[in-house]
Amino acid sequence: MVIAVFGANGQVGRTLKDMADNYPQYQFIFTDIDTLDITKYNEVADFVCNNYPKAMINCAAYTAVDMAEKDKREAKAANADAVGNLARIAAEHNIFLVHLSTDYIYDGTQHKPYKETDNVHPQSVYAKTKWKGDIAVMRSLCRAVIIRTSWLYSEYGTNFVKTMLRMGREQDLINVVFDQIGTPTYARDLAKAIMLIIAQREKIQTMEILHYSNEGVASWYDFAVEIMQLGKRACKVLPINTIPNQTPARRPFYAVLDKQKIKQTFNIEIPHWKEGLRRCIANLEASRV
């Protein structure tokens, strides 16, 4: 069975590539913008006709949240138009699609974990374009899973964990907001969940929205403190309030996701965010030796 992974150079894509040998029953094809432009329908159609994938995993996205406020066209192309192409082709060829979405489509104003059925209210260009991508999957009528996740980090690319570890080496004191609440998500745990869903894809007959993050709740301040402790950094972290309009794009103040649906449907056990973080930092430190 062939599985096509789009956005192979991103955090989840690179994690899936790293894990591919654990799934010898599948043949993976990893692509990114340098080998396949999924914003172009004809390129995707040719790719599918040449490779016959039975499942597609879309990890590709424009994720520069603040830059998206100016780069609206680029954000829409990657987060909405490209997703529409994948969904349309998935429907035409009966390909199972896994599409990664975001907690940012919620406005963060409620104070209980968001369920998949809760109303969305995207506040930024990034969030609005990701929501358009979700809509494209829904309207295509393809057999698909939309996975909304939050606060993603990994051993790869640029992310909060790697930034904090670097700043912890370079600085004695940093300020981190404590009034934005969510759940950190280790890309390796998310990737394992994706592969579990593909293995049990017969449970998905139409289109389903699922939430996935690690377990537990934290502020960015809590997250940073734990990073410093696990990374053995002496840097002190001070909690501060979010300053309104400090960043071009608005962030949700509360982005905790309810994960009962994915746990019950696929009988999945989700690690606590501190456990995922411990494993990630251990891998990062080992790679420096």
C-alpha atoms as one frame of an Amber mdcrd trajectory, in Angstrom:
protein
   0.000   0.000   0.000   1.382   3.380  -1.058   1.059   6.360   1.298   1.847
   9.810  -0.077   3.059  12.406   2.428   2.894  16.061   1.401   4.905  18.649
   3.301   7.690  16.174   3.991  10.103  18.873   5.161   7.845  20.110   7.967
   7.795  18.894  11.538   5.254  16.105  11.101   6.491  15.193   7.626  10.080
  14.791   8.779   8.907  12.817  11.796   6.930  10.445   9.571   9.985  10.019
   7.362  12.061   9.207  10.425   9.457   6.614  11.519   8.840   5.040   8.095
  10.994   1.968   8.767   8.631   1.085  11.638   5.867   0.475   9.067   7.300
  -1.983   6.504   3.788  -2.849   5.311   3.561   0.570   3.642   5.471   2.205
   0.819   5.892   5.890   1.616   6.407   8.620  -0.967   7.541  11.889   0.604
   7.163  15.134  -1.318   7.528  18.837  -0.630   7.404  22.017  -2.690  10.777
  21.224  -4.288   9.398  18.033  -5.864   5.635  18.620  -6.074   3.606  21.840
  -5.978   0.263  20.812  -4.519  -1.198  24.257  -5.247  -1.285  23.109  -8.890
  -4.089  20.635  -9.523  -2.539  19.092 -12.638   0.713  18.305 -10.830  -1.156
  16.510  -8.070  -3.323  14.639 -10.576  -0.254  13.451 -12.485   1.437  12.405
  -9.260  -1.554  10.315  -8.214  -1.897   8.671 -11.618   1.813   7.762 -11.601
   2.023   6.473  -8.018  -1.452   5.101  -7.117  -1.497   6.030  -3.416  -4.226
   4.494  -1.281  -3.784   7.123   1.422  -2.493  10.703   1.482  -1.259  12.623
   4.510  -1.227  16.392   4.130   1.329  17.954   6.466   1.942  20.918   4.160
   0.905  24.362   5.363   1.843  28.004   5.552   2.516  28.262   9.301   4.183
  31.668   9.706   1.218  33.033  11.657   2.291  36.674  11.817   3.709  36.833
   8.284   0.420  35.503   6.958  -1.201  38.830   7.869   0.725  40.320   4.914
   1.302  37.217   2.778  -2.401  36.533   2.379  -2.124  35.111  -1.121   0.647
  32.666  -0.197  -1.183  31.566   2.956  -4.405  30.962   1.049  -2.607  29.021
  -1.685  -0.958  26.618   0.771  -3.650  26.352   3.422  -6.796  26.421   1.297
  -6.234  26.034  -2.462  -3.745  23.170  -2.148  -6.016  21.354   0.288  -8.893
  21.730  -2.147  -6.785  20.078  -4.845  -5.892  17.142  -2.605  -9.461  16.680
  -1.423 -10.898  16.817  -4.947  -8.407  14.252  -6.220  -8.927  12.062  -3.143
 -12.656  12.009  -3.915 -12.090  11.277  -7.606  -9.734   8.345  -6.950 -11.200
   7.021  -3.673  -8.035   7.840  -1.724  -8.153   8.114   2.061  -7.010  11.603
   3.108  -5.572  12.721   6.433  -5.371  16.514   6.652  -3.742  18.399   9.520
  -5.556  21.468  10.792  -5.205  23.740  13.809  -6.646  24.924  17.105  -6.428
  28.477  15.734  -9.774  28.077  13.982 -11.370  28.531  17.418 -11.332  32.033
  18.892 -10.185  30.895  22.344 -12.922  32.678  24.275 -14.522  29.679  25.971
 -13.147  28.058  29.104 -13.766  24.375  28.546 -12.025  22.073  26.051 -13.206
  22.560  22.486 -15.156  19.701  20.937 -15.143  18.959  17.220 -18.771  20.144
  17.084 -18.097  23.567  18.618 -18.503  26.638  16.440 -15.361  27.943  14.792
 -14.412  31.617  14.726 -10.951  32.114  13.149  -9.350  35.434  14.096  -6.221
  35.683  11.928  -5.367  35.266   8.253  -3.592  32.030   9.102  -6.633  30.727
  10.977  -9.071  31.796   8.260  -7.061  30.120   5.508  -6.746  26.915   7.535
 -10.513  26.964   8.061 -11.007  27.323   4.303  -8.867  24.218   3.898 -11.113
  22.337   6.323 -14.164  23.476   4.361 -12.586  22.260   1.114 -12.182  18.768
   2.578 -15.766  18.740   3.853 -17.232  19.880   0.538 -15.233  17.404  -1.535
 -17.120  14.436  -0.027 -13.877  12.459   0.034 -13.211   9.850   2.720 -11.052
  11.821   5.085  -9.998  12.747   8.579  -9.280  16.344   9.538  -7.028  16.373
  12.597  -6.945  19.641  14.520  -3.886  19.905  16.719  -2.109  22.510  18.858
   1.275  23.846  19.977   3.263  21.471  17.789   6.975  20.860  18.398   9.601
  18.298  17.389  13.296  17.698  16.907  13.023  19.348  13.490  12.731  22.867
  12.160  12.033  25.937  14.245   9.670  25.562  17.185   9.080  26.762  20.745
  11.039  23.968  22.406  14.176  24.476  20.334  13.914  28.249  20.704  13.616
  28.014  24.492  16.563  25.613  24.724  18.684  28.003  22.663  17.619  31.045
  24.679  18.255  29.074  27.866  21.889  28.727  26.816  22.273  32.342  25.747
  20.299  34.284  28.373  19.885  34.388  32.136  16.292  35.624  32.101  13.357
  35.481  29.679   9.714  36.598  29.817   6.953  34.241  28.650   3.191  34.813
  28.627   1.155  32.899  31.203  -2.361  33.866  30.086  -2.493  31.803  26.886
  -3.572  28.249  27.705  -3.362  25.104  25.588  -1.585  21.778  25.268   1.864
  21.176  23.744   1.888  18.397  21.146   4.925  16.292  20.321   5.010  15.628
  16.572   6.130  12.023  17.118   3.005  11.285  19.167   0.817  12.932  16.534
   2.542  10.939  13.776   1.875   7.690  15.650  -1.785   8.657  15.938  -1.945
   9.348  12.195  -0.533   5.922  11.401  -2.983   4.292  13.817  -5.856   6.022
  12.040  -4.602   4.828   8.650  -4.343   1.265   9.982  -7.985   1.490  11.143
  -9.263   3.610   8.261 -12.167   1.220   7.692 -13.793   2.979  10.676 -13.992
   6.170   8.594 -16.591   5.922   5.846 -17.158   9.603   5.072 -15.415  12.607
   6.630 -14.601  13.028  10.297 -13.054  15.837  12.314 -10.820  14.731  15.173
  -8.839  16.566  17.821  -5.370  15.462  18.820  -2.903  16.971  21.263  -1.001
  15.474  24.136  -2.843  15.212  27.451  -2.829  17.905  30.119  -3.009  21.682
  30.091  -0.314  24.369  30.272   0.395  28.006  29.669   3.325  29.027  27.498
   5.031  29.987  30.776   4.472  26.490  32.227   5.775  24.995  29.003   8.901
  27.148  29.065   9.641  26.347  32.719   9.415  22.609  32.017  11.694  22.976
  28.993  14.329  24.714  31.095  14.124  22.066  33.796  14.316  19.080  31.444
  16.981  20.766  29.351  19.011  21.599  32.481  19.090  25.296  31.640  19.774
  27.793  34.430  17.776  30.512  32.660  14.974  31.975  34.815  11.510  32.277
  33.263   9.234  35.134  34.339   5.461  35.045  33.681   3.992  38.067  31.907
   0.596  39.060  30.513  -0.074  39.118  26.807   0.278  42.640  25.501  -2.658
  43.464  23.171  -1.651  43.984  19.536   1.968  43.085  20.297   1.919  40.619
  17.408   0.244  41.133  14.013  -1.902  37.998  14.373  -4.223  37.313  17.283
  -3.684  34.068  19.211  -6.410  32.103  21.015  -6.199  32.669  24.778  -7.669
  29.220  25.432  -6.910  26.423  22.980  -7.443  23.186  24.907  -8.890  20.451
  22.696 -11.315  17.740  23.800  -9.901  14.391  22.575 -12.609  11.945  23.656
 -13.677  11.244  20.072 -10.274  10.096  18.800  -9.588   8.108  21.981 -12.895
   6.263  21.824 -12.936   5.693  18.058  -9.408   4.329  17.792  -8.805   3.080
  21.349  -5.762   5.303  21.566  -3.819   6.196  24.711  -2.382   9.692  24.542
   0.776  10.569  26.514   0.892  13.591  28.822   2.603  16.606  27.328   5.433
  16.447  29.887   6.211  12.869  28.822   6.329  13.863  25.155   8.546  16.809
  25.986  10.924  14.610  27.981  11.387  12.271  25.021  11.870  15.122  22.556
  14.511  16.874  24.663  16.300  13.571  25.280  16.488  13.051  21.507  17.699
  16.609  20.945  20.411  16.305  23.609  21.502  12.908  22.290  21.895  14.324
  18.791  24.334  16.956  20.109  26.707  14.331  21.554
